[in-house]
Amino acid sequence: MLGAFLITRFVMVILAGDPDWYTGDGLPATPYVYQSRDWALQVVALHETPYAGAPIEYPPGLLPFILVPAWVLRVARIPYLPTFVLLMIVVDALGLLGTWRLSIRWGSRLGPWVWVVGLAVLGPMVFLRLDLVPAVATIWSLQRVAAAAPGQAGAFLGFGVLAKIYPAFLLPGAAVLVRPFRRFMSGTLIAIVAGLLPFAFVLGPMIRSVGGFHLGRGIQIESVWGNGFIVARSFGYEAEVGQAFGSWDIVEGAGAVPELLSTVLSIAAVVWLTWWASRLPSDRSGRTLAVIWFATISCLLVTGSVLSPQYLIWSIALGAAAACAIGAISRRTMVALGIATLLTHVGFPFLFAGLIEAEPVSVVVLTGRNAALALVALSAIVDVRHLVEEPLPDLGPLADADVAPADPGGVG
């Protein structure tokens, strides 16, 4: 496993560091790194205040990963991109460590393999985005739940919220399954408050900078909703595609109804899965929580109006965590996730330009990817229902011991 990790990451680093080897005309993901560099240099070189002077679109939890490469550039003259990628490698390795520790507690070596192979299939884009940070935070939150440390688990999830907002949607499931939840929530709030405290005097600009960017987004063409408009456009429907908020959205012809439906369905998915979680038997090891969280993220990827390729990292992280538990998640779910990940890589970056022009091959690949994501969500829901009907077996002393099981087992 370690050998596979080192080999795949070496290839991914080479491709991320020199995109011309990969696509021939540069990886489309690279400009996002340089956008982060521009923000960071405003802070490091021009001494602007984050959010007030430099309108950064990401919450404070990601600032160290944005600013450190700029500081290294200024002090040691090392280019921004290599340092950025190195930080992501460290975060990636922490993700592997987290899934490995979960696999020791929960009995299945499949989880770390899902992490190693899944990110490799998604491609070098993994190291050119910041989504690894919150994804790994959710893994370690589950690891701390498994270690009977709910306060630390909450702190990790709180840091994930500080990095990207999406882990906040995992809180309802934790409220039902984590005991004592008061300690979990205290850890979450302490982490969030500690992260926001240095920016107490720029909260207004921060909210406008972060919230204004994300709340103002429309229907991204790669989402299930955007996919529908792209297909309709191929049959003559008048839907105009344009660049907005750093991505390509449906800027004309969509209206407000799809966005409203997206919001309603996303909230309904969280509420529904929280209700299912309330029907699950108590499992202090956190295994059922991993399945609920994976199902929640899988549903939100399908119902959301924005679906960037790097969002698959969120699903891979929680899928890998759930796969660490014997019998917690089905092979069908993992296969569907693998197909969705592969088609995401094919669609971005290789067929992305064709998607903007609604070329048939690009549209077919996107439709296949979104169908696979829908299958992942449905299959994960079935896995949750299976846990209601047939609870996971008792781990015994293994749940509280950092020792390898005699028989690692596999996915159920």
N, C-alpha and C positions, 0 to 999 in steps of 0.2 A: 504493500500500500504506500509506504513512504517512497519507494522507488518510482511508482506511478505518479505520485505527487510531484517529485522533483523533476521528472522528465517532462510531464505535461506543463508544469509551470515554467520551466526553462523555455519551452517552445512558445508559450503564451507571452513571456517577457520579451523574447526576440521580436515577435510579431507586433506587440504593443509598442516597443521602442522604435521600430522601423516599419511603419505601415505600408511603405512601398513594396516590401516583400510580400505583402498579404493581398492587396487589392490592385496593385499596379499604379494607382493614382491617389493613394492616401486613404487611410481609414477614416470614415466620416465621424467616428467617435472622438478623434483627436482634438478638434476645436473646443470641446467641452473642457478638456484639461487646460488649454490655453486661456479659456475664459476664466477659469479658476485662478490661473496665474495672473491675469490682469487685475482681478479683484485683490489678490494677495499683495501684489506690488503697490497698489494704492495704499494699503495698510503698512507694509514693511518699509517701502522706499519713500513714499510721500507722507507717511505718518497720518493718514486719514483714519478716522474712527470707523470701525465696522458698522455697517447699516446706516449710520448718520452721514458719513462722508463717502463710504464705499457701499453702494446698494447691492449687497450680496444676497442671493436668492435662497440660500440654505440656512437652516437654524444653527445656533451656536455650537451644537455638538460636532459639527463637521469643520468648524473653523481651524482646529489644529492641523487637520489633514490638508487644508487649503493653504494655511499660512507657513507651515514648516518648510515645504519645498521652496517657497519664495525667500525665506530667511537663509536657507542653505545656498540658494542662488546668489544672494547678496553678499554673504560672508565668504563662502568657499568657491564661488564661481562655477558651481556644478549646475547644469541645466535643470529647469523645473521638472520636465517630464520624467527623467530617471528617478529622482527622489520621490515623486508622486507614486510611480509604479512600485518602488521599493516599499513604501508605506502600505500599499494595497497588498503586497505579498505577505507582509507581516500580519495584516488583518486576516488574510486568507489562511495562513498557518494557524492562527488562533481559532479560526472556524473548524479546521481539521482537528485540532486538539480538543475543542469542545465536543464535537461529535464522537471522537474516540472515547472520551471519558463517559459520555452517555452510553456508548455501546458496551462499555465494561459494566455499567450499572444495570442496563436493560437487556443485555444478552445477545444482541445481533450486530455483527460486523458490517451489515449492509449499509448502515447509516453513513459511516465515514467514506465508503466507496461511492455512495450517491453524491457526497460533497466533492470528492476528487474528480470523478468522471463528469458529473453534471456541469460543473463550472468549466471544465475543459471543453465540453461540447458547446457550451455557450460562447466560448472563444475569448480572444484577447481583450474584447470590449470590457470584460470583467475588471481589468486593471485600469481602465480609462474612465471609470465612473466611481462614484462615492457610495454606491448602494451596498457594497460589501460591509460597510461599517454598521449600519442598523441591522443588517441581516445576521451578522455574527453576534451582535448584542442579544438578539432573540434566542440564538442557540445557547448562549451562556446564561440567559435568564432561565431557560428550561434546565440547564445543568445545575444551577443553584437550587431550583425547586427540587430536583432529584436528590440533592445533597441536604435537604431539609434546612435550607437557609432562605426563607421567604423574603427577608429584608434585603439580602444581597440580590436575590432574583428580581425584586421590584426595582432595585437601583439599576440593574442592567437594562430592564425594559424602559425605565425612565431615560437612560442615556440614549436608547434607541429612538425614543420620541424626540429627544433633543437633536438627534441627527437627521431624522426624517419623521414626519408626523404619523406615518401609517401604523407603527406599533401601538398607537393609542387604541386602534380598533381591536386589539387583542385583550384589552383590559376586562371587558365583560366576561369573557371566558375564564380569565384568571379569578374574577370576583366569585364565580360559582365553584371553581375547583381547587383553588389554593387556600390552605388553612395553616395558620390564621391569616386571613386576607388583610387584616389591619396592618400587620407587619409588612406584607408585600406592598400595600399601597403607601405606607409610610416611606419605604425605600424608594418607591417611584417618585413621590413628591419631593423628597429630599434631593434626589438626583436632578430633577427638573429645576427646582428652586436654586440649587447650587450652580447649575449651568447658566441660569438667567441672571443671577445676582450681579455678575460683573457688567451686565448691560442694562442695569436698572434705569440709567439715565437716558437710554436710547431705545426704550421699549416701543415707543410710538413709531420711530423709523424702522425698527426691526419688524414690527407687525405689518407695516405698509410694504416693506421690502419683500418679506417672505410670503405673507398672506396675499399681498397684491399680485404676486407672480402666480402662485398656485391656485388661488380662488378664481382668478380671471381666465383660466384656461378653458378652452372649448372642447370639441370632440376631436381627439387625435385620430389620424387615419388608421393607425395600427390597432386601435381598440375594436372590440366587437361591434360597437355602434358605428365607428368610422368605416369598418370593413363593409357593413351593410350599405352605407352610402357610396362607397367605391364600387361595389357590385352594381348598385342601381345606376351609377354614373355610366357604367359600361353598356347599360341598356337604354341610355338616352336621358336619364334623370339629370337635371341641372343642379349639380353640386360642385362648388368651386373649392379647390384645394389651395391653401396658401400657408406661408411660414408665419408662425406666431409662437412666442414664448420659447424659442429655441427648437421648435419641432414643427411638424407639418400637420395642420388641422383642417377640418371642414369649416371654411370661413363663410360660405354662402350656401343656402339651401337646406340647412339642418334645422334651424329654428330652436326654440327653447324646450320643446317637449322631450326630446331624447335626453338632454342633460337632466331634466327633472326626473324622468324615469330612472336614469342611472343612479341618481342620489337616493330615490325611494327604494330601489331594489337593493342597493348596497346596505342601507340601514336595515332593511327587512332581512337580508342575509345574516347580518350580525345578530339581530334579535332572535332569529329562528335558531341559529346555531347555539346561542346562549341558552335557549330553552332546551335544546337537545342536551347541552352540557349539564343542565340541572337534573336531567334524568339519568345521568351516568353515576355509577357507584363511586364512592370515595376512593381515590388512588393517590396516596401521599407521594408516590414516586414521581408524579408529573407526566406519566406516559399518556394518559387520556388527554391531558392538557395539550401535549404536543400534537395529537391528532386533531383536536378542536382548533388549535391555532393554524395548522396547515389547511384544514378545510375552510377556515375563515378567509385566509389570504387567497386561496384558490378561487373562492367565490367572488371576492372583491376584484380580482384581476379580470374576471369575466363581466361583471356588472359595471365596472368603472368606465368613465368616458375618456380616461387617459391611460394608455398602456404602452409605455416605452419598453424597448427590448431588455434593458437592464433590470426591469421589475421581476424578471424570471429568477433573479438572484434571491429575492425574498422567498419565493416558493421553493427553490432548491434547498435553501437553508432549513426551513421548517419541515420540508419533506425528508431531508436527511436526518433531522432530529427524530421525527416520528418513526423512521425506518430503523432507528437504533433499538426499538422495542419489538421483541418477537411477537408476532400476531397482531400488531397494532395497525398495520396498514397493508393493503393488498398489493400483489404483484401487478395487477391491472392498473392501479393508480400510478405506480412507479414507471411502468412502460409508457403510459399516456404522458407523464411528465417528461420522460426522455424524448418522446417524439416531438412534443411541443418545444422543448429546448433546442433540438436539432433544427427544426423548421424556423425557429426564431433566428438562429445563426445564419441559415441560408438566406432568409429574408433580409437580414441586416448584418453585414453591409452590402452583400452581393446583388440583391434584387431591389434595394430600397429606391433607387432612382426610377426604376420601372414602375414601382408602386405609385409614385407621385403622378406618373403619366397614365396610370390604370392599365398597364400592359398585362395581357392575360396570364402569363406565367407567374408574374409577381402577385397578382390578385389571387390566383389559385393557391400559391404557397401560403399567403397570409390567411386565406380562408381555412386551409388545412391546419395551420397553427392554432387559430382561434377555436376550431372544432376540437382539437386535441386538448386545449385548455378547458373547454367546456366539459369534456370527458373527465379530465382531472378533477374538476369541481364536483361533478355528479358522483364519481367514484369515491372521492373523499367523504362525501355525505353518506354514501352507503357504508363506508368504513366506520363512521360515527354511529350509524344505526346498528351496525353489527356489534359495536362495543356495548350498546345498551342491552342488546339481547344476550350477548355472551361476553361478560367482563374478562379482562385480561387476567391471566393466571398470577397468583401471588408470587412475587420474586423472593420472598423470604429474606434471609440475611443479605442477599445480594443487593437489595435496594439501598442498604446503608453501608456497603463495603466497597472499597476501591480495589477489588480483586477481579481478575479475569474469570469468566465462567468456564466451566469444564467443557461445555458444548456451546459455542457462540450462536449456533442456530442461524436462521434466516428470516426473511420476511414472511408474514402469514398470508 
